């Protein structure tokens, strides 16, 4: 019950794309040697954060790790382990004010001379 077995099963039974397989490989490499217990995973998350890896990237890895644990639970009757995602920075995009919207709606291009 290794990550490689999950990858092979998804490749041949679920027919996932090559990009998904690459994502699995990249995610499992980030957590290589650290998926034996929740404590190991938390320690690896701390290491990644100390190296400057952004929470959004770690959350991407964790989606793969959690899929692996779900697979272990469903297919091999292991205890379900779910690692919560990290809080990500929420960026608020600049939007138009009501005054700007009105100016856009009232705009009439000048005729070409």
C-alpha positions in Angstrom: 0.0 0.0 0.0 2.4 2.6 -1.3 1.7 5.8 -3.1 3.1 4.1 -6.2 0.3 1.6 -6.0 -2.3 4.3 -5.8 -0.7 6.0 -8.9 -0.8 2.7 -10.9 -4.4 2.0 -9.9 -5.5 5.5 -10.9 -3.5 5.3 -14.1 -5.0 1.9 -15.3 -8.3 1.7 -13.5 -9.4 5.4 -13.4 -7.6 6.4 -16.6 -6.3 9.7 -15.1 -4.4 12.1 -17.3 -0.6 12.2 -17.5 -0.8 15.6 -15.8 -2.6 14.1 -12.9 0.0 11.4 -12.6 2.7 14.1 -12.6 0.8 15.9 -9.9 0.7 12.8 -7.8 4.5 12.2 -8.3 5.3 15.8 -7.4 3.1 15.8 -4.3 4.4 12.5 -3.0 7.9 13.7 -3.6 7.2 16.7 -1.4 6.1 14.4 1.4 8.6 11.6 0.7 9.3 9.7 4.0 6.7 11.7 5.9 3.4 10.0 5.3 3.6 7.4 8.0 1.7 9.4 10.6 -0.1 12.7 11.2 2.9 14.0 13.3 5.3 13.3 10.4 3.0 15.2 8.0 2.7 18.2 10.3 6.5 18.3 10.7 6.9 18.2 6.9 4.4 21.0 6.5 6.4 23.1 9.0 9.6 22.3 7.0 7.9 23.4 3.8 6.6 26.6 5.3 10.1 27.4 6.7 11.5 26.9 3.2 9.1 29.5 1.9 6.5 27.3 0.2 3.2 29.1 0.0 0.1 27.7 1.7 -1.7 27.3 -1.6 1.1 25.0 -2.8 1.0 22.9 0.4 -2.8 22.7 0.1 -2.3 21.3 -3.4 0.0 18.6 -2.0 -2.4 17.9 0.8 -5.3 17.2 -1.6 -3.1 14.4 -3.1 -2.0 13.1 0.4 -5.7 13.1 1.6 -6.7 11.2 -1.6 -4.0 8.6 -0.7 -5.4 8.2 2.8 -9.0 7.9 1.5 -7.8 5.2 -0.9 -6.1 3.4 2.0 -9.3 3.6 4.0 -11.7 2.5 1.2 -9.5 -0.2 -0.4 -7.4 -1.5 2.4 -9.5 -0.8 5.5 -7.0 1.5 7.1 -8.1 4.2 9.6 -9.1 7.4 7.7 -6.7 10.2 8.3 -7.5 13.6 7.0 -5.1 16.5 7.1 -6.8 19.9 7.2 -5.8 22.4 4.7 -3.9 25.5 5.6 -5.5 28.9 5.7 -4.7 30.8 2.5 -4.5 34.6 2.1 -7.6 36.0 0.6 -7.0 38.6 -2.1 -9.7 41.2 -2.7 -9.8 42.3 -6.3 -10.3 45.9 -7.1 -13.8 46.6 -8.5 -15.5 49.5 -10.0 -17.3 52.0 -7.8 -21.0 52.9 -8.6 -19.7 56.2 -10.0 -17.3 54.5 -12.4 -20.1 52.2 -13.6 -22.4 55.1 -14.3 -19.6 57.0 -16.2 -19.0 53.9 -18.3 -22.8 53.5 -19.0 -23.1 57.2 -20.0 -20.1 57.3 -22.2 -20.7 58.1 -25.8 -17.8 58.0 -28.3 -17.2 61.1 -30.3 -17.9 60.8 -34.0 -14.8 60.5 -36.2 -14.2 63.5 -38.4 
